[in-house]
Amino acid sequence: MNLVITGKVGVALLRAARLRSDLGLAPATLQAVPPVDASGRDVMGHSGVRELVAPLFAAEDPAIGIRVASSKERILVRGLSCSVTEGELLPNSLLRVCDTRTPFLDSPIRGVNVYVDAPGLMLLGRASELNQLVSSGRMSNLSATAELMGLGCELCGTYSFEPGHDGGCGFGLDPLATSSEVSSYLAASRGRHGAKLARQAAKMILDGSASPMESILGLMLSNPPRYGGVSLTFGALNRPIDLSNDPRGLLMHRSMRPDIRFDRFGISLEYNGRDSHAQERSMRDDKLRIEDYSTMGDTLFILRSEDLRDTSSLERTLARIANAIDAKGHRTEARRVLRLLDDPARHAIRAEVLGSLLAQSRLRVASVNRRETRRVKRKRHARLPGNKEPGPAS
């Protein structure tokens, strides 16, 4: 049996495979969607499907979304929703879900070859779904774009939400793709339903974000004003600063890794999502880091959830950063940012984008903050031996 899981359940399965130690992900070299080779009753009654997928779709969606190669292969049964994907697949369309407990990572899981959409196809599929909401007037194009930005930052970042709606987030993972890889995939998908919306969102996806709130902060800084940001671009997220060349021994750290650093301004930002007890323990380290940044000529902002929890908090944070830019001698840039913050039309856009981004993690934000110290062991996604996928399993 072959199952290509898509839709909300596909997102949930991808998240589970990133987080669970018994699951892994590997590139799939399939050139087309494989046949299911089973009836709907066999799919829904299969023990492997019940074990792997049923807990996810019960929490995420009333039906399991699967891809089939043609309309003739649609399976009409309660609990399954078929999406027809005809023709040849683009490279890097699918990922294989692997059982890491077996010596052969290309072995079926309980007799089922299980695949999920890779990041590019996942964003394209979600964009197609959101397009329908936009067309029916149930969602604005701006909110749809913001949702895709958030999902893209997660897929290209080192964190993953836990499946379900009860919160939780894992950290320290390997990114599944880069934003340039996603953009290249979507460029090759030109003309497909949802491609235009997905391509627009992909332009703003950030690489290497370490947490949901870090993604929100980065997007609200770097996005162009028409998507809620203030066009303050920065280098790579979490890029280490080498401080080893310190002949006078003035610095307490040999290296530091701010979440965001504006090299041209000498301003660094760090998001601290720890709970109150961890914050108390980190106060001394915060003080030492601030002193080191000051010694090297940087202004450091240590931000917390209350600095991003709503539009007024965000705009107050952005205004503080603008004032620091002014103090660094870049008055023209600072005034540009402040004018954007004072513009009522831009405020409305910013509120909608921030609201959409927070909505994706609103039920999770408190959990992320509480569980910042819980790290998921970094695991390399499995690489399948050879260049071919195994044949269909029975």
Secondary structure per residue as TSV (DSSP state, phi and psi in degrees):
chain	resnum	aa	ss	phi	psi
A	1	M	-	360.0	140.2
A	2	N	E	-123.9	130.4
A	3	L	E	-130.0	124.1
A	4	V	E	-105.3	103.5
A	5	I	E	-84.7	131.9
A	6	T	E	-135.0	-175.2
A	7	G	H	70.3	-157.7
A	8	K	H	-62.8	-36.9
A	9	V	H	-68.0	-34.2
A	10	G	H	-63.2	-41.6
A	11	V	H	-61.5	-44.1
A	12	A	H	-63.5	-41.1
A	13	L	H	-67.0	-40.1
A	14	L	H	-60.3	-43.9
A	15	R	H	-62.5	-42.7
A	16	A	H	-62.0	-41.3
A	17	A	H	-67.1	-29.5
A	18	R	H	-72.9	-31.2
A	19	L	H	-98.1	-33.8
A	20	R	-	-82.0	137.9
A	21	S	T	-71.7	-21.5
A	22	D	T	-89.0	-3.3
A	23	L	E	-121.1	153.0
A	24	G	E	-145.1	176.8
A	25	L	E	-130.3	141.4
A	26	A	E	-140.0	151.1
A	27	P	E	-61.3	141.4
A	28	A	-	-108.8	132.8
A	29	T	-	-101.6	19.9
A	30	L	-	-62.6	139.7
A	31	Q	S	-95.0	-10.5
A	32	A	S	-154.0	162.6
A	33	V	-	-64.9	125.1
A	34	P	-	-73.6	155.1
A	35	P	-	-66.4	145.2
A	36	V	-	-65.7	-38.2
A	37	D	-	59.2	40.0
A	38	A	S	-164.4	155.1
A	39	S	-	-80.5	164.9
A	40	G	H	-59.4	-38.4
A	41	R	H	-65.2	-40.6
A	42	D	H	-65.4	-38.2
A	43	V	H	-63.8	-52.5
A	44	M	H	-70.1	-24.4
A	45	G	H	-94.9	-4.0
A	46	H	-	-70.5	132.6
A	47	S	H	-63.1	-35.6
A	48	G	H	-66.4	-38.4
A	49	V	H	-66.8	-44.6
A	50	R	H	-61.0	-40.2
A	51	E	H	-70.8	-40.5
A	52	L	H	-90.5	-42.3
A	53	V	T	-105.9	-37.1
A	54	A	H	-54.8	-44.3
A	55	P	H	-61.8	-27.5
A	56	L	H	-77.7	-45.0
A	57	F	H	-75.2	-23.8
A	58	A	H	-63.8	-31.8
A	59	A	H	-89.9	-27.2
A	60	E	H	-106.7	-35.3
A	61	D	-	-159.4	149.5
A	62	P	S	-72.8	-8.9
A	63	A	S	-143.6	149.4
A	64	I	E	-83.5	123.1
A	65	G	E	-85.5	127.2
A	66	I	E	-129.2	151.6
A	67	R	E	-94.9	137.8
A	68	V	E	-126.9	157.4
A	69	A	S	-81.5	-18.1
A	70	S	S	-157.5	164.8
A	71	S	G	-64.2	-26.7
A	72	K	G	-66.0	-22.2
A	73	E	G	-94.9	4.1
A	74	R	-	-57.1	140.4
A	75	I	-	-111.8	118.3
A	76	L	-	-98.7	94.8
A	77	V	-	-151.9	145.9
A	78	R	T	-61.8	133.8
A	79	G	T	98.9	-8.3
A	80	L	E	-120.6	140.0
A	81	S	E	-129.1	118.3
A	82	C	E	-97.8	135.0
A	83	S	E	-116.1	121.4
A	84	V	E	-81.1	124.0
A	85	T	-	-125.6	93.6
A	86	E	-	-86.6	158.2
A	87	G	S	79.5	-166.5
A	88	E	-	-79.4	136.3
A	89	L	-	-79.4	144.3
A	90	L	-	-67.3	152.1
A	91	P	T	-56.3	148.0
A	92	N	T	64.5	35.2
A	93	S	-	-86.9	-32.4
A	94	L	E	-128.4	155.8
A	95	L	E	-121.9	142.2
A	96	R	E	-91.4	134.9
A	97	V	E	-87.8	123.6
A	98	C	E	-111.1	150.3
A	99	D	E	-94.0	107.8
A	100	T	T	-73.4	-6.6
A	101	R	T	-83.4	-10.7
A	102	T	S	-98.1	150.8
A	103	P	S	-70.0	-21.7
A	104	F	-	-112.9	107.1
A	105	L	T	-72.5	-9.1
A	106	D	T	-95.1	9.6
A	107	S	S	-75.8	146.6
A	108	P	-	-61.2	153.3
A	109	I	B	-93.0	109.7
A	110	R	T	51.7	41.2
A	111	G	T	83.0	8.9
A	112	V	B	-123.7	127.4
A	113	N	E	-81.8	112.8
A	114	V	E	-110.1	129.7
A	115	Y	E	-128.5	154.1
A	116	V	E	-131.4	160.6
A	117	D	E	-62.9	134.8
A	118	A	-	-74.3	167.2
A	119	P	H	-50.5	-45.1
A	120	G	H	-62.0	-48.3
A	121	L	H	-69.0	-33.4
A	122	M	H	-64.1	-44.1
A	123	L	H	-65.8	-38.3
A	124	L	H	-63.7	-44.1
A	125	G	H	-64.3	-42.9
A	126	R	H	-67.0	-37.4
A	127	A	H	-62.7	-37.5
A	128	S	H	-63.0	-42.0
A	129	E	H	-65.0	-43.1
A	130	L	H	-67.7	-33.3
A	131	N	H	-57.7	-37.3
A	132	Q	H	-65.4	-39.1
A	133	L	H	-66.7	-39.6
A	134	V	H	-65.0	-44.0
A	135	S	H	-63.7	-32.6
A	136	S	T	-87.3	-1.0
A	137	G	T	81.6	9.7
A	138	R	S	-88.3	-7.7
A	139	M	S	-153.7	146.3
A	140	S	-	-83.5	156.6
A	141	N	H	-60.9	-34.7
A	142	L	H	-65.1	-45.7
A	143	S	H	-66.0	-37.5
A	144	A	H	-63.5	-43.2
A	145	T	H	-62.8	-41.4
A	146	A	H	-63.7	-40.1
A	147	E	H	-62.2	-41.7
A	148	L	H	-66.8	-36.2
A	149	M	H	-57.4	-48.3
A	150	G	H	-61.7	-45.0
A	151	L	H	-63.6	-41.5
A	152	G	H	-62.4	-40.9
A	153	C	H	-64.2	-36.0
A	154	E	H	-65.1	-46.9
A	155	L	H	-66.7	-31.8
A	156	C	T	-96.6	7.1
A	157	G	S	-108.3	-173.5
A	158	T	S	-108.2	22.9
A	159	Y	E	-131.9	162.9
A	160	S	E	-150.4	133.7
A	161	F	E	-66.0	147.8
A	162	E	-	-77.1	145.6
A	163	P	S	-60.1	151.0
A	164	G	S	97.9	178.1
A	165	H	S	-108.9	11.5
A	166	D	S	-95.1	10.3
A	167	G	-	90.4	-172.7
A	168	G	-	100.6	146.4
A	169	C	E	-154.3	138.8
A	170	G	E	-103.7	148.9
A	171	F	E	-128.0	168.2
A	172	G	S	73.4	28.8
A	173	L	-	-95.5	167.0
A	174	D	-	-83.1	137.0
A	175	P	-	-60.6	148.6
A	176	L	S	-84.5	-21.3
A	177	A	-	-164.7	172.1
A	178	T	-	-105.9	160.6
A	179	S	H	-62.4	-33.7
A	180	S	H	-68.6	-36.0
A	181	E	H	-65.8	-41.8
A	182	V	H	-63.6	-44.8
A	183	S	H	-62.4	-39.5
A	184	S	H	-64.0	-41.7
A	185	Y	H	-62.0	-45.4
A	186	L	H	-68.9	-32.5
A	187	A	H	-63.6	-36.4
A	188	A	H	-75.8	-12.1
A	189	S	T	-97.1	13.3
A	190	R	T	-52.4	133.9
A	191	G	T	98.3	-16.6
A	192	R	S	-81.4	153.6
A	193	H	T	-62.2	126.3
A	194	G	T	92.8	-8.8
A	195	A	H	-64.2	-40.7
A	196	K	H	-63.1	-45.4
A	197	L	H	-64.0	-43.5
A	198	A	H	-65.0	-40.2
A	199	R	H	-63.8	-39.7
A	200	Q	H	-62.7	-44.0
A	201	A	H	-66.0	-37.5
A	202	A	H	-63.2	-26.6
A	203	K	T	-61.7	-22.7
A	204	M	T	-108.4	-0.8
A	205	I	-	-64.6	137.4
A	206	L	-	-99.7	141.3
A	207	D	S	-91.0	141.9
A	208	G	S	74.6	19.7
A	209	S	-	-67.0	139.7
A	210	A	-	-98.0	-6.9
A	211	S	S	-162.1	160.1
A	212	P	H	-59.3	-42.6
A	213	M	H	-70.7	-30.2
A	214	E	H	-65.0	-38.4
A	215	S	H	-62.2	-45.7
A	216	I	H	-61.0	-46.2
A	217	L	H	-59.4	-48.1
A	218	G	H	-62.6	-41.3
A	219	L	H	-66.5	-41.9
A	220	M	H	-72.1	-16.5
A	221	L	H	-86.3	-47.6
A	222	S	H	-92.0	-23.0
A	223	N	S	-57.5	148.0
A	224	P	-	-65.5	156.8
A	225	P	G	-55.1	-32.0
A	226	R	G	-70.1	-10.1
A	227	Y	G	-119.8	28.9
A	228	G	T	90.8	-7.7
A	229	G	-	-93.7	-172.8
A	230	V	-	-124.3	16.1
A	231	S	-	55.3	40.2
A	232	L	-	-97.8	95.3
A	233	T	-	-82.8	154.4
A	234	F	-	-144.4	171.9
A	235	G	S	-74.1	-165.8
A	236	A	-	-60.8	141.4
A	237	L	T	-62.8	144.2
A	238	N	T	57.2	34.8
A	239	R	-	-81.5	124.7
A	240	P	-	-68.8	145.9
A	241	I	E	-106.1	121.0
A	242	D	E	-79.0	118.2
A	243	L	-	-114.5	17.4
A	244	S	-	-68.5	-25.3
A	245	N	-	-83.5	79.9
A	246	D	-	-135.3	71.9
A	247	P	T	-60.0	-27.7
A	248	R	T	-87.3	-5.1
A	249	G	-	64.7	37.8
A	250	L	-	-83.4	-19.1
A	251	L	-	-102.3	143.4
A	252	M	S	-84.0	-19.8
A	253	H	-	-112.4	149.1
A	254	R	S	-90.7	-22.7
A	255	S	E	-155.2	155.1
A	256	M	E	-139.7	154.1
A	257	R	-	-131.9	81.0
A	258	P	-	-66.9	150.1
A	259	D	S	-60.2	-46.2
A	260	I	E	-136.8	135.5
A	261	R	E	-135.0	126.8
A	262	F	E	-93.1	95.6
A	263	D	T	-58.8	-40.1
A	264	R	T	-72.1	-19.1
A	265	F	T	-103.1	-18.6
A	266	G	T	69.0	43.9
A	267	I	E	-128.4	131.0
A	268	S	E	-121.4	147.0
A	269	L	E	-125.7	136.4
A	270	E	E	-131.4	134.1
A	271	Y	E	-98.0	124.7
A	272	N	-	-109.3	105.6
A	273	G	-	-101.3	18.0
A	274	R	-	-71.8	157.5
A	275	D	-	-75.9	178.6
A	276	S	H	-62.3	-38.8
A	277	H	H	-68.2	-43.1
A	278	A	H	-65.4	-34.2
A	279	Q	H	-63.1	-40.2
A	280	E	H	-62.1	-42.7
A	281	R	H	-67.4	-26.6
A	282	S	H	-92.5	-3.8
A	283	M	H	-59.9	-40.6
A	284	R	H	-66.0	-42.8
A	285	D	H	-66.1	-37.7
A	286	D	H	-57.6	-44.4
A	287	K	H	-62.4	-43.0
A	288	L	H	-66.2	-39.3
A	289	R	H	-65.4	-42.7
A	290	I	H	-59.9	-42.4
A	291	E	H	-63.9	-41.3
A	292	D	H	-66.6	-43.2
A	293	Y	H	-60.8	-41.5
A	294	S	H	-63.5	-41.2
A	295	T	H	-61.4	-38.0
A	296	M	T	-85.7	3.5
A	297	G	T	92.9	8.5
A	298	D	-	-96.5	148.0
A	299	T	E	-95.8	127.5
A	300	L	E	-108.8	129.9
A	301	F	E	-107.7	122.4
A	302	I	E	-102.4	111.1
A	303	L	E	-104.8	150.0
A	304	R	-	-128.9	177.2
A	305	S	G	-58.2	-34.2
A	306	E	G	-66.8	-16.5
A	307	D	G	-81.3	-9.3
A	308	L	T	-131.4	8.2
A	309	R	S	-74.5	-19.7
A	310	D	S	-154.6	176.3
A	311	T	H	-63.8	-41.8
A	312	S	H	-64.9	-39.7
A	313	S	H	-64.6	-43.6
A	314	L	H	-61.4	-46.4
A	315	E	H	-67.2	-32.7
A	316	R	H	-64.7	-41.1
A	317	T	H	-63.6	-44.4
A	318	L	H	-64.2	-36.5
A	319	A	H	-66.3	-38.7
A	320	R	H	-62.4	-41.8
A	321	I	H	-64.8	-40.9
A	322	A	H	-61.4	-40.9
A	323	N	H	-63.5	-37.8
A	324	A	H	-66.9	-37.3
A	325	I	H	-61.8	-41.7
A	326	D	H	-61.3	-45.3
A	327	A	H	-63.8	-23.6
A	328	K	T	-84.1	1.7
A	329	G	T	95.5	13.6
A	330	H	-	-112.2	64.7
A	331	R	H	-64.9	-39.0
A	332	T	H	-61.1	-44.7
A	333	E	H	-66.4	-40.7
A	334	A	H	-62.2	-44.0
A	335	R	H	-65.9	-35.0
A	336	R	H	-60.3	-45.6
A	337	V	H	-64.0	-44.2
A	338	L	H	-65.0	-35.1
A	339	R	H	-63.8	-39.7
A	340	L	H	-63.6	-38.0
A	341	L	H	-69.7	-26.6
A	342	D	H	-87.5	-7.4
A	343	D	-	-83.9	116.3
A	344	P	H	-59.2	-37.1
A	345	A	H	-65.8	-42.0
A	346	R	H	-67.4	-34.8
A	347	H	H	-60.1	-43.2
A	348	A	H	-64.3	-41.1
A	349	I	H	-64.3	-45.0
A	350	R	H	-60.4	-41.4
A	351	A	H	-63.4	-40.7
A	352	E	H	-68.6	-43.6
A	353	V	H	-65.9	-47.4
A	354	L	H	-60.9	-42.1
A	355	G	H	-60.1	-40.6
A	356	S	H	-66.8	-42.3
A	357	L	H	-65.7	-42.4
A	358	L	H	-67.6	-33.8
A	359	A	H	-62.2	-32.1
A	360	Q	H	-66.5	-25.9
A	361	S	H	-127.3	11.5
A	362	R	H	-59.1	-43.5
A	363	L	H	-74.9	-8.3
A	364	R	H	-110.1	-17.9
A	365	V	H	-58.0	-48.9
A	366	A	H	-60.9	-38.7
A	367	S	H	-67.1	-40.8
A	368	V	H	-59.6	-43.6
A	369	N	H	-66.2	-39.1
A	370	R	H	-69.2	-32.2
A	371	R	T	-110.9	25.4
A	372	E	T	-58.4	-31.8
A	373	T	T	-81.7	-11.0
A	374	R	-	-81.4	115.1
A	375	R	-	-108.6	135.9
A	376	V	-	-86.3	132.1
A	377	K	-	-57.2	128.2
A	378	R	-	-63.3	128.6
A	379	K	-	-131.4	139.8
A	380	R	-	-78.8	134.9
A	381	H	-	-69.4	137.3
A	382	A	-	-60.3	143.9
A	383	R	-	-109.7	121.8
A	384	L	-	-69.2	138.1
A	385	P	S	-70.4	142.5
A	386	G	S	79.5	-176.9
A	387	N	S	-114.0	-0.2
A	388	K	S	-120.1	148.9
A	389	E	-	-80.3	148.4
A	390	P	-	-66.3	160.0
A	391	G	-	-68.4	169.4
A	392	P	-	-57.6	140.6
A	393	A	-	-91.0	153.6
A	394	S	-	-94.9	360.0
